[in-house]
């Protein structure tokens, strides 16, 4: 209270002028972003791209990745949001994961026979939203699914990454490590990391 009085004196205002019912409200960025990122924005920012394996002269389509460009989404649909800090980007990524799960579940009838790869944050896999997602369509949605984590996300959250891999494998979901660079292959072993593929 004394600090408030000193600040009021410094600014030349009266503490009494502040309404007594004025309670501080916590700012929830995740909730704000959930409202700002519409289904149309997700569809506009998403790409469905083939994942191809090359073996000598033979090519094999392993599945399709539903990829949402964070940069495109920020530039074209969230231009009024100043999202710069790592914490803010992580919140945005988590909200985007939720939206991607919603969209994927809504198009399940047309993609159930295909192997679908989804990029996700490790923290998302440990969320209640993901638990609800894997139960969609009586669990058939995850029968041909692979979840990919970025190398940066895995290294920054190593113990959670290992737990997520074990959890996903227990559900029959393949796990991949994305955004692997050639120098990284010198010290990363897919077998030791308990992932099914790297790319």
N, C-alpha and C positions, 0 to 999 in steps of 0.2 A: 504494500500500500504506500509506503514511504517512497519507494522507487517511482511509483506512478505519479505521486505528488511532485517529485523533483522533475520528472519528465514534463509534467503539465506546466510547471513554472518556467521551464526552459523554453517550451513552445508557446507560452503565453496563453494557455487555455485553462479552463477550470475543470477539475475532476468531477465536480458536481454536475456539469453539463452532460456527462456521459450517462445514458439511460441505464438504470440498474438492471433491467431485464436483458441487456445486451450480453449474451454469452458467446464465447469464442467458438466458432464452427470449424471443425477440421476439414481441410481441403482434401478431397478424394480424387486424385487425378485419374485413377483407373476407372472410376464410375463416369467421369466426364468423357473419357476416351471411348468408353463403351457406347455412350450416346452419340458421339461424333462419328464413329466408324460405322457407317451403314452397310447393309448387305450389298447394295449396289457398289459401294466403294471397294468392298472386298472382291467382288466379281471383276471389277475394272482393274484391280491391281494384281489379280491372280493369273498365273500361267500354268497350263498343264503340259509338261514337257516329258518326252520319252527318255528313259534311262537305258542306254545301250551298252552292251558288253561286246568288246572286240576280241576275237580269238583267231589269230592269223587272218585269213580272208573272210571269216564268217562273222556276221553280226547278229546279235540276239537282243530283242527288246525284253528287258527284265521286268518292266513295269512303267508306271508314270508317276511323276512327281508333281504334286500340287504345290506350286511355289508362289508366294506372295511377296512382291518387291516392297520392302520397307521404304526405300528411297522414293519410289514412285508414289506410294500411298502418302508419304509426308509431303511431297511436292504438289500433288494434285488434289488431295482431299483433306489434308491437315495443315495447309499453308499458314493458317492463322495461329497455329500452336508453335510455341518456341520450345522445342524438345532437344536439348543439347547434352545434358548431363547423363552419365552412364545409368544412373538410377531411373531417370525418366525414359530412356530408351528401353530399359528392361521392362518397365511397366507397359510401355507401348507394345513390346514383343509379346508379353503375356496376354494382353487384351486381344492382340491379333491372333494368337493361337486359339483363343476361345472362339473368335469369329470364324476361323478356318474350320474348326471342329463343327460349328453350326452348319456351315455351307456344305461340308463333306457329308454330314448326316442327312441333309436335305436332298442331296443328289445320290444317295446310296443305291437306289434301284438301278441307276445307269452305270454304276462303277463297281458293284459288288464282285463281278467276275474278274476284274483287273487287279493287279497288285498295285496298291496305291502307296506312295511314299509321302509322308508329311514331315515338314521341318518344324521342330518344336524346341522350346526352352526346357531344360531339365526340370525346372521348378513346376512347369505346367503338368508334367507327368505325375507329380506327387499331389496334384490338386483334386478337389472334389469334382470340379468340372470335367476333368479327364475320366474320373471314375464313372460319371454319368454317360460320358461319350462312348466308352467301351461297351456299355450295356445296351447301346442303341441297336435296334433291329435284332433283338434277342442274341446279341453278341456276334452276329454274322458280319458286321461291319469290319471287325478286326481280323477276320480269318485270312485275308490276303493283304495285310497291312505291314508297312515298315515305318519306323520312326527314325528320323535323322536328327542328330545333334551337331551343332557346329563345333569345330575343334576348340575355338576360343571359349565357348560356354562350358565344354567338358573340362578343360584345364582349370578354369576359374572355380568350378564347383565339383572337384574330383570325386569326393566321397559320395555326394548326391548322384553323380553320374554313374558310379559303379552300382549304387542301389537301384537306380532307374533301369539300367541294363538288366539286372537280375529280375526286377519286377516285370519288365516287358517280356523277357524270355519266358517267364512263368505263365504268361498269357498266350504264348505262341506268336508274339509279335517280333519280327526281325528288327535289329537295331543297327544303324549305320552312323559313321562319323563323317561329317561333311566338311568341305573347305580345307581339305588336306593339301598341303604344299609338298613339293618334292623334297626340300630339306627336312621337313617334319618326318618323312618316312625313315630317316636315318635313326630316329630314336623312338618311333611309335610302332608297336607290334599289335596288329589287330587281334591276334589270338590271346595275348596277355590282357588286352583291354576288354575282352568278352563282347566284341562287336562282330556282326556277320559280314560287314563290308565297309570299305572306305571309299571315298570319292572326292 
